[in-house]
Amino acid sequence: MLLTAFFGLFILIGSSCVTNRNNPHLNDLTPPEMIWVITNHGTGQSTRMVGNKEFEVERNVKYTVFFCPKDDGGLKEITKCSTSGKVCQCGETGQVSGPSLCVLETISLELDEQGRALTKYCTNFSDLMLQGQCHGDDCTVYQYTTLNVTAKNHSDIVANGSLSLIFRIE
């Protein structure tokens, strides 16, 4: 039983996990479901969210975000990228940085030897941390990292998703 628990933990922590296969549905007009799991490294607490969301984070705490699209007709492709930026307002002076350039990563999900497609696939964004620092006294800080993703099924129906991790000091 200990080995099973350890193996399950390894799958969850790995950079990607694979579950469930099905014969691809070529006439599936339903877009993939967009599922997010956000884990706070400081507390170990995880939060599950579906769809496009904002999530407020703690300053100087690392987070891992798993993006797990799901489609009963089978997933064909996933793309992901992230952008970040910061706005500082210190008295009469304002400073804006970002958004950063989004470098797109594409993950093609091939059929297996039996011609079956994955119905769920997880990939992660690791060690995300917002520091929320501005130069000056009495500053208002708004810092963000936005995770942009798409998931395409075997009918070429695409779902777009985003999760914004935000940190504010007012």
C-alpha positions as CSV (number, residue, x, y, z in Angstrom):
1,M,0.0,0.0,0.0
2,L,2.9,2.4,0.8
3,L,4.3,1.8,-2.7
4,T,0.9,2.6,-4.3
5,A,0.7,5.8,-2.3
6,F,4.3,6.8,-3.3
7,F,3.6,6.0,-7.0
8,G,0.4,8.1,-7.0
9,L,2.3,11.0,-5.4
10,F,5.0,10.7,-8.1
11,I,2.4,10.9,-10.9
12,L,0.8,14.0,-9.3
13,I,4.1,15.8,-8.8
14,G,5.6,15.0,-12.2
15,S,5.6,17.7,-15.0
16,S,2.8,16.0,-16.7
17,C,0.4,13.1,-16.1
18,V,-1.7,11.0,-18.5
19,T,-5.0,9.4,-17.7
20,N,-7.8,7.7,-19.6
21,R,-7.9,6.8,-23.3
22,N,-10.9,6.5,-25.6
23,N,-11.6,6.1,-29.3
24,P,-11.5,9.6,-30.8
25,H,-14.9,11.2,-31.5
26,L,-14.6,13.0,-34.8
27,N,-18.0,14.6,-34.6
28,D,-17.7,16.0,-31.1
29,L,-18.9,19.6,-31.1
30,T,-18.3,20.1,-27.4
31,P,-15.2,22.0,-26.4
32,P,-12.7,20.5,-23.9
33,E,-13.3,21.4,-20.2
34,M,-10.6,23.6,-18.8
35,I,-9.5,22.5,-15.3
36,W,-6.9,24.2,-13.1
37,V,-5.3,23.0,-9.9
38,I,-3.3,25.6,-7.9
39,T,-1.0,24.4,-5.1
40,N,0.6,26.8,-2.5
41,H,4.1,25.4,-1.7
42,G,4.0,27.2,1.7
43,T,0.9,25.5,3.0
44,G,0.5,22.5,0.6
45,Q,-3.1,23.5,0.0
46,S,-4.5,23.0,-3.4
47,T,-7.5,24.7,-5.1
48,R,-9.4,23.3,-8.1
49,M,-11.0,25.8,-10.5
50,V,-12.8,25.4,-13.9
51,G,-12.8,27.9,-16.8
52,N,-11.2,31.3,-16.9
53,K,-10.4,32.6,-13.5
54,E,-8.4,35.0,-11.3
55,F,-6.7,33.7,-8.2
56,E,-5.2,35.9,-5.5
57,V,-1.8,34.7,-4.2
58,E,0.4,35.4,-1.3
59,R,3.6,37.5,-1.6
60,N,6.9,35.6,-1.9
61,V,5.3,32.1,-1.9
62,K,5.9,29.6,-4.7
63,Y,2.9,28.1,-6.5
64,T,2.6,25.2,-9.0
65,V,-0.4,25.3,-11.3
66,F,-1.6,22.2,-13.2
67,F,-3.6,22.7,-16.3
68,C,-5.7,19.6,-17.0
69,P,-8.0,19.8,-20.0
70,K,-10.6,17.0,-20.3
71,D,-12.6,15.9,-23.3
72,D,-14.4,12.6,-23.5
73,G,-14.0,12.5,-27.3
74,G,-10.2,12.8,-26.9
75,L,-7.6,15.6,-26.8
76,K,-5.5,16.3,-29.9
77,E,-3.3,19.3,-28.9
78,I,-2.5,21.6,-26.0
79,T,-0.8,25.0,-26.2
80,K,0.4,27.0,-23.2
81,C,2.3,30.2,-22.4
82,S,2.5,32.7,-19.6
83,T,2.9,36.5,-19.4
84,S,3.5,38.7,-16.4
85,G,3.6,42.3,-15.4
86,K,3.5,44.8,-12.6
87,V,1.9,48.2,-11.9
88,C,3.3,50.5,-9.1
89,Q,1.6,53.7,-8.0
90,C,3.7,55.6,-5.5
91,G,2.1,59.0,-4.7
92,E,2.0,60.9,-8.0
93,T,4.5,58.6,-9.7
94,G,3.4,55.5,-11.6
95,Q,5.4,52.7,-13.1
96,V,4.3,49.9,-15.4
97,S,6.2,46.9,-16.5
98,G,4.9,44.2,-18.8
99,P,3.2,42.3,-20.1
100,S,6.2,40.0,-20.9
101,L,6.4,38.2,-24.2
102,C,4.4,35.0,-24.3
103,V,6.5,32.1,-25.6
104,L,4.1,29.5,-27.0
105,E,4.7,25.8,-26.2
106,T,2.7,23.2,-28.2
107,I,2.1,19.6,-27.0
108,S,0.8,17.2,-29.6
109,L,-1.1,14.3,-28.2
110,E,-0.8,11.3,-30.5
111,L,-3.1,8.3,-30.7
112,D,-1.8,5.1,-29.0
113,E,-1.1,1.8,-30.8
114,Q,-4.8,0.9,-30.6
115,G,-5.9,4.2,-32.1
116,R,-7.2,5.6,-28.8
117,A,-6.9,9.2,-27.8
118,L,-6.2,10.7,-24.4
119,T,-9.3,12.1,-22.7
120,K,-7.4,14.0,-20.0
121,Y,-3.8,15.4,-19.9
122,C,-2.1,17.5,-17.2
123,T,0.8,19.8,-17.7
124,N,2.2,22.3,-15.2
125,F,3.6,25.8,-14.7
126,S,6.1,25.3,-11.8
127,D,7.6,27.6,-9.2
128,L,5.5,30.7,-9.9
129,M,6.1,33.5,-7.3
130,L,5.0,37.1,-7.2
131,Q,7.2,39.4,-5.1
132,G,5.2,42.6,-5.3
133,Q,8.0,45.1,-4.8
134,C,8.1,48.7,-5.9
135,H,10.8,51.4,-5.3
136,G,9.4,54.1,-3.1
137,D,7.3,54.6,0.0
138,D,3.5,54.2,0.4
139,C,3.0,52.4,-2.9
140,T,0.1,50.5,-4.3
141,V,1.2,47.4,-6.1
142,Y,-0.6,45.2,-8.6
143,Q,1.4,42.3,-9.9
144,Y,0.2,39.4,-12.1
145,T,1.1,36.3,-14.0
146,T,-1.4,35.1,-16.6
147,L,-1.4,31.6,-17.9
148,N,-2.9,31.3,-21.4
149,V,-3.8,27.8,-22.7
150,T,-5.8,26.2,-25.5
151,A,-7.0,22.6,-25.8
152,K,-8.1,21.1,-29.1
153,N,-10.1,17.9,-29.5
154,H,-10.2,15.4,-32.4
155,S,-13.0,17.4,-34.1
156,D,-10.7,20.4,-34.0
157,I,-12.9,22.3,-31.5
158,V,-10.7,24.6,-29.5
159,A,-11.3,25.9,-26.0
160,N,-9.2,28.9,-24.8
161,G,-8.5,29.4,-21.2
162,S,-6.6,31.7,-18.9
163,L,-5.8,31.8,-15.2
164,S,-4.4,35.1,-13.7
165,L,-2.5,34.8,-10.5
166,I,-2.6,38.3,-8.9
167,F,-1.0,40.0,-5.9
168,R,-2.1,43.4,-4.5
169,I,-0.9,45.7,-1.8
170,E,-3.1,48.8,-1.3
